[in-house]
Amino acid sequence: MAEQKSKLSILEFIVTFIVLFFVTNTILKYLFPQQFGNKSLEKPNVILSVEKATVRVGNDPIVLIRNDLDKDLPLPKRCPQPPVDIAYIEHRSDGTEQRSDLVANDSVVPCTELLVIKAHSTEKVNLAGWKYSLFERVGSYEASLGLPDNFVSEGTGARLTATLRIAEPGFITKVFRTFVTKPLFNGLLFIASFTPGHNLGLAIIVLTILVKLILLVPNQHALEGQKKIQDIQPRMEEIKKKFPGDTKRVQEETMKLWKEMKINPLQSCLPTLLQFPILIGLFYVISNGVTIETSRHLLYSFYSDLPLQYLGNTLLGFDLLKPSRIVFPIGLVLLQFLQMKMMMKKKRLTNEIVVKPAAKKSWMPTIELDQQTVMTYILPLMIGFFALQFPVAVSLYWGVSTLFGIGQQWFVMRKKV
């Protein structure tokens, strides 16, 4: 009896996409709350809040000032002080608190005056310039903002406050910084020091190629393993036909075949898993603006006196620290789709997507496709969507990495494994 083809309705295809999208988006909200976090819905007001209630030593404290009213909120000139007042809260053993107002003599980055919060807008105040002076101690802090006398609205006090806590990095954070973030940051600095204008984009391209060369051998083994699986596909189909309905026997015979052909199905996942920590580490490096003065905790000791202060953050007219809305998302979708198609075996006509009329009492047509085909179309779309949120620098890394992978895939396809 021939194997029954899997049939999914277009509705089920859409549901599969939505489920994968929301699972991935939930993970990204946890890792990158600034880009993917939810915005709370509150009545119109002036609100002072912190982006993260707990900030690890070395990360940037960020305060949000939201003006939901119909008029602009004027603020006084404060440089070199931050736009909000900062106080350290000491918790004593007797249960009382001691509040100490903190004053900064200077900022490690140029201080930009924040003179107004426009009506119905939110201003993000990055306190990275003061994190090594005002936030040098572990403990609790209070950020406060005084409102003008004629700007006290219903439910708003004359002074707004928000608290945050500076905490020591956890074990995982320390390990991640030691083996991922620090090497990436210092590697980018080293490479950029040899590029014209100390350009971040050129440094990312060179760094991506170096990373791919380091992963060349495991990537090669993974691609060869995929090609072996494709080559033995006819034998796997014969096993399914030989033992119809006996799932356990089919699995046993398939494992024997893989063992005979020396195929490790997990081998193809390793290079992809190795790239994700690099991608996340690069995101953190880029999100900090690649400014040396606000990333001292990532510098190696022999870079402490490096004369290089900033990296050039433009490439071909793109701001590498901001997302791209058209070119990079579309480009990544096309590149990822091409790579996924190359990774798949040339399908027989019966395995291609076939749209059929819907059965009676159903307005939705059906399509015949396998799991690999679903991922071929879903994964590129998801990557394109997230490219809308990520800085161009991160998309540039993924794009160059994908191009390198396409070239390596083409080489493996022409090679007899």
N, C-alpha and C positions, 0 to 999 in steps of 0.2 A: 504493500500500500504506500503510495507516494506521501511524502511529508506534507502536512497541511501548512499552507503559507499563512504567516501572521498578517492579520488585517486590522488596521487601525482606521478609525474615522478621522476626518480632518479635525473634528472637535477633540478627539483624544490626542491628536498631535499637538494641538494648541495647549491642551491641559498639561501635557508633558513639558512643553516649553515653559509654561507659567510656573510649574512646580520647581523645575531646575533654576529658573530665574530667581524666585523668592528665596530658595535655600541659599544660593550664592549671595544674594543681596543681604540676607540676614548676617552671613559671615562677614561681609564687607562692612556692614554697619557696626559690628563689634570691633573690627580692626581699625576702621577709618570713620569714626563718628562724625568728623567734620564734613566729609564729602557725602556720606550716605545716611546721616542721622535724621531722625524725625523732628520736625518743628512742632512745638507745643502750641495749642490753640488757647489763647487767653483773651480776656476782654481788652479793648484798647487802653493802653497805659504806657508808662515808661518803665522798662524792666532792666535791671542789672543782673547778669548771671555769669556763670563760668562754663566754659565748654566742657571741661572735665573736672569733677569734684576732687579727684586724686590725680596728681601729676608726679610722675617719677623724676628723680633727680636727673637733670640733663635735658628733659623735655621742656617744651615752651608752655608757660602759663598763658592762657588766653581768656580774656574777658569779653563778654558780649553786651552791648548797649542797644536795646531795642526801643525805638520810639514809634508807637502805634497811634499817636495822636495826630491831629490835623495841622500842627504847627511845628516848625523846626525847633530843636533844642540847642541853644547856644552854650558853648563851653569856654572857660577861660584859657589863656595861654599858660602852659605849665612846663615846657621844656626847660631844663633837662629831666624834669620829673615826668613820670608816666601820666597819662590822661586821667587816671583814677588814683585815689589815695590807697596806700598799702600799709597794713599794720600786722605785726606778728603777735599771735595769741599764744601766751605761755600757760599751759595747764599745770597748776601747782598740785602738790601731793594732798593738800587739805581740801581739794575740790574747787578752789577758786581759780579765776583766770586773771592774768596780767596782760594788758594790751599795750604794745609799744609801737608808736608811729615810726615808720621808716622813711628816711630821706635819702635820695640818690644824688650824688654829685655829678654824675655823667651817665650816658648810655653808650654801650659798646658799639652800637650802630647809630647812624644819624637819626636824631629825634625829629619826628614830623608832628607838627601841631595838629591836634584834632579839635577844631573850633566849632563844629556844628554836627548834629545828628539830624539828618533830613527827616521830615515827616514820613511816617509809614516806611521806615527803613531800619536796618540793623547794621551796626558798625562792629566789626571784629577788631578788638584791641589786642595785638600780640605783644606780650611783655617779655619777649625773648631778649631784648636789649638790656633788661634789668635782672635777668634770672641769676646771674653770677654775683649780683650785689644785694638786691632786696630779697631774693629768694634763696640765699646761700645755705640756710639752715633747714633741716628737716622739721616739720611741724605744721601747725595750722596758721593760716593767714586770712585776713579780711580785706577785701577790696571794697571801697566805698566811693560814692559819687554824690556830691551836693547839687541840688537843683536850685535854679534861680528862684527868688521870692515870688515872682509872678508866674511860675511854671509848676505850681503844685496842683495837680489834678485830683479828682476824686479817687480815693483809694491809694494815692501816692504820697509818701511822706516827703519831708524836705531833704532827706538823705537816704539814698539807696545803698544797700550792702549785699555782698555775696561772699561766701567763704569757700576756701579751697585748702587742700592739704598737699604738702610736698612730702613724698615718701621715698624711701630707698628703693632702688630697682630690685625686683625679684630675681630669683635664680634664672628663670627662663630669659628674662630681659637681659641679664648680664651675659649669659651665654650667646644670645642673639647678637648683642652689640660686639662681643669679642670676636665672633667668627663670621659675622655677616656685615653689620652696619659699619664698623670701624674699617675693615679691609676695603669695603666699597668706597667709603668717603675718602680715605687716604689714597686709594688707587685712582679715584677721579682727580684728586688734587695733583698727584704725580703726573698723570697723563696730560691734564690740562696745562700744566706748566710748560709743556713742549708744543702746545698748539697755538696757532695765531690768535691773539687776543684772549688767551686762556679760555677758549670756548668750551662750554659745558657740553654742547651737542656733539662736537667732534670727540670729546673725551668719552662720552657715552658710547659712540659708535666703536671706538677702539676697544673700550672695556668689554662691550658685548662680544666682539670678535674673540678677545682673549678668553672670556668665559666659555664660549662655544668650543674653542680649541682645547681648553682644559677638559671639557665634557665630550670631546670628540670620540674617544674610545668607547665609553658607555653608550653614547648615542648611536655609534656605528653598530654595536652589538644589538641594541634595541631594534634598530631598523632592519637588521638582518633577520632578527627573530620574527618580526612582523612579516617579512617577505617569505620566510619559511612557512608560516601559518597560512599565508595566501596560496603558496605552492601546493600545500597538502590539502587544500580545501576539497578537491574532488574525492580524496580518500575519506575525508570526514563525512562527506555526503553519502558515500557508500556504506559507512558504518551506521548512519541513521536509517538508511533503507534496509539494512540487514537486520536491525533490531528495532522495528517500529513499536513505539509505545513503551519500550523498556529503557527508561531514562537512566537507571543505575548502570545497566550494561553499556549503554552508549558512552557514559562518562568514564567508565573503566577502560573501554577500548580507546577512547580519545586520549586518556592519560598515557596509555601504553604507546600510542603513536607519537605523542609529544616526547616521551622518554627515548623512543627509538631515534627520532630526528633531532634529539638534544635541544628541545625547545622549552624555554622557561617563560610562561605567559606573563609573569610579573616583571620580566626584564624590560619590557617596553615602557613600563610606568616610571621606572627609576629616574631617567633623565628629566622627565616632566616634573616629578616631585622635587628634584634638586633645583629646578629653576624657580619654583615658587618662593622659597626663602630669599633668593636674590632679588626677585621682583618686589617683594614686600620691603626688604632692606633698602632698595633703591627708592621706593616710594617715600620712606621716612627721610632719607637723605635729601631728596628733592623738595619735600614738603617743608623742610627747614630753610629753604631758600639757598642752600649750599653756601652759606655765609660762614666763614671760618671763625669770626669773632663770637658767633652764637653757637658754635659747635666745638668748643674747646674740649669738651668731655669725650669727643670722638677722635681727637688728634693724637697721633703717636708722639712720643717725647721728642723725636728728632725733627718733628715738624713745628715745634713750639715757636721758633723764630722765623718761620716761613714768611717772606715779604709779600707773598700773594694774599690779598685780602678778599677779593671777590672773583667770581667766574663770570665770563660772558654768557648770558642766558638767552641769546637769540640765535636762531639758525634758519637761514633761508626765509627770513621775515617772520618766523614763528617764535612767540615767547614760550620758552621751554618750561616755565614754571606755571603756565596756565593751560587749561584744557583747550583742545581744538574741537570745533563744532562740526566740521565737514570733512576736511582732507584726511586727517589721521583716522577717525572712526571708519570712514568708507574704505580707506586703504587697508586697514587691519582686517576688515570683514573679507575683502577680496583675497588678501594674502592667506588668511587662515582657511578660507574655503578651498583655495588652490592646494594648500598643504594637506588638508583633510582628504580631498579627492585623490591626491597622489598616494596617500597612505592606504587607501582602499584598493582592493583588487578590482580589476576591470570586471564590471558586473555583466552577467548574462542578461538578456532582455527581460527574462522573467523576474529578475531581482531588481530591476529598475523601478522607480516610482511609477505606479500605474493608477490613474484616477478612473474609478468606475462609477456608474450611476448608483444612486442610493437605492436600497431595498424599499419596498412599498411601506407606506406610513412613515417615511423618514425623508426630511428635506435635505439631509446632509450626505454628500457623496462619500465614498470610502477610498482609501489609498492603501496599496500594498507596499510595505517597506520593512526593512529590518532595523535593529537597534543602531547599527553602525551608520546607516543612512540618516536616521534621526539626528545623531550627534553631528553628522557632517553639516547639517543645516542650522542646528541650534547653537552649537559652540561659536561659530563665527559671529552670529548675531549678538550673542551675549558679550563677546569680547568687544564688538563695536559699540555696544551700549556703555560698557564700563570705560571705554576710551573717551566717551563724552565727559566723564567725571575726573579721570586721571590727568595730571599734567602731561604736556606734550613730551617731556623728557622720558616719562615712563612708557608712553606709547612708542616713542622712538626706539627704546630698548627692545620692546616686544616685536616691533616691526623688523628691525635688523636681525633679531634672533630668528624670526620666522623665515626671512629671506635666506639666512644661512642654512636653516633646516630644510628648505625646499631644494637648495643646491645639493645638500648631502643626500636627501631622499632620491633625487634624480640619479646620483652616482650609484646608489645601492640598487636602484631599479635596473640599471644597465649591467650590473655585476651579477655573475652567476654565483649564488650562495650555495 
